[in-house]
Amino acid sequence: ISAKEVLYLPEEEKIELIGNISLAFEDWTFLAERGEFHIQEKKLFLQGDDSKKASFKNVGRSVFGEANYIEVKLSESINLSGDAILTSDSEIIKSNKISYKFPY
């Protein structure tokens, strides 16, 4: 994880990320300007800014997505909202909301 600011809030069981966020795990990479990780729920919320959307990619699966807001439920799904785009191999999907289930 890298960001300009990382704030751990134990009483709220969350971590706040602010500015130039880059997260990587396994083959997944996420980029955003603001984010929160809710520890107990294992959910990651990411947000873009006026000049750049939040985005993710998985090189191993050739999946790329971007949106104003991204919600990641670890090991379950990625939900994109606000001018969302999902690209997988040769397919491109554009919508206000897109849900992507992790393949097992």
C-alpha positions in Angstrom: 0.0 0.0 0.0 1.2 3.5 -0.8 -0.5 6.8 -0.3 0.3 10.4 0.7 -1.5 9.8 4.0 -2.5 6.6 5.8 -4.6 6.9 8.9 -5.4 3.9 11.1 -8.5 4.4 13.1 -8.8 1.4 15.5 -11.9 2.6 17.2 -13.7 2.6 13.8 -11.9 -0.5 12.6 -10.8 1.2 9.4 -7.8 2.6 7.6 -8.2 5.8 5.6 -6.0 6.4 2.5 -5.5 9.9 1.0 -3.7 11.0 -2.1 -2.0 9.0 -4.9 -3.2 5.6 -3.6 -1.6 2.5 -5.0 -2.6 -1.0 -3.7 -1.4 -4.3 -5.0 -2.1 -7.9 -4.0 -1.7 -11.1 -6.0 -2.2 -10.0 -9.6 -4.5 -7.0 -8.7 -3.5 -3.3 -8.7 -5.8 -0.5 -7.6 -5.2 3.2 -8.0 -7.3 6.1 -6.5 -7.2 9.4 -4.8 -9.1 8.6 -1.6 -10.0 5.3 0.0 -11.1 3.4 3.1 -10.5 -0.1 4.2 -13.1 -1.5 6.6 -11.2 -4.2 8.5 -13.9 -6.3 10.0 -16.1 -6.3 6.8 -13.0 -6.8 4.5 -14.3 -4.0 2.2 -12.2 -1.5 0.3 -13.8 1.7 -0.9 -11.9 3.8 -3.5 -12.7 7.2 -5.1 -11.2 9.1 -7.9 -11.0 12.9 -8.2 -12.0 15.5 -10.8 -9.0 14.7 -13.1 -8.8 10.9 -12.7 -11.1 8.0 -11.9 -10.3 5.2 -9.5 -9.1 2.2 -11.5 -8.0 -1.5 -11.2 -6.4 -4.1 -13.3 -5.5 -7.7 -13.2 -2.7 -8.7 -15.6 -3.2 -12.4 -15.1 -6.9 -12.2 -16.2 -6.7 -9.3 -18.6 -9.3 -7.3 -16.7 -9.3 -3.5 -16.4 -11.9 -1.2 -14.8 -12.4 2.4 -13.9 -15.1 4.5 -12.2 -15.7 7.4 -10.0 -16.2 4.9 -7.1 -15.0 1.4 -6.6 -16.1 -1.0 -3.8 -14.1 -4.2 -3.4 -15.4 -7.1 -1.3 -12.3 -9.1 -0.8 -12.5 -12.6 -2.5 -16.0 -11.8 -3.7 -16.6 -8.9 -6.1 -15.8 -5.4 -7.4 -18.6 -2.9 -7.8 -18.0 0.1 -10.0 -20.3 3.2 -10.0 -20.3 6.5 -11.8 -19.2 6.4 -15.4 -18.0 2.9 -15.0 -16.0 1.0 -17.7 -14.9 -2.7 -17.5 -12.6 -4.2 -20.1 -12.0 -7.9 -20.3 -10.0 -9.4 -23.3 -11.9 -7.9 -26.3 -15.1 -6.9 -24.5 -15.8 -3.3 -23.2 -18.8 -2.6 -20.9 -19.9 0.9 -20.1 -22.6 1.7 -17.6 -23.3 3.8 -14.5 -23.0 0.7 -12.3 -21.1 -2.6 -13.0 -20.5 -5.6 -10.7 -17.6 -7.9 -11.4 -17.5 -11.3 -9.5 -14.1 -12.7 -8.8 -13.7 -16.0 -10.7 -12.7 -19.0 -8.5 
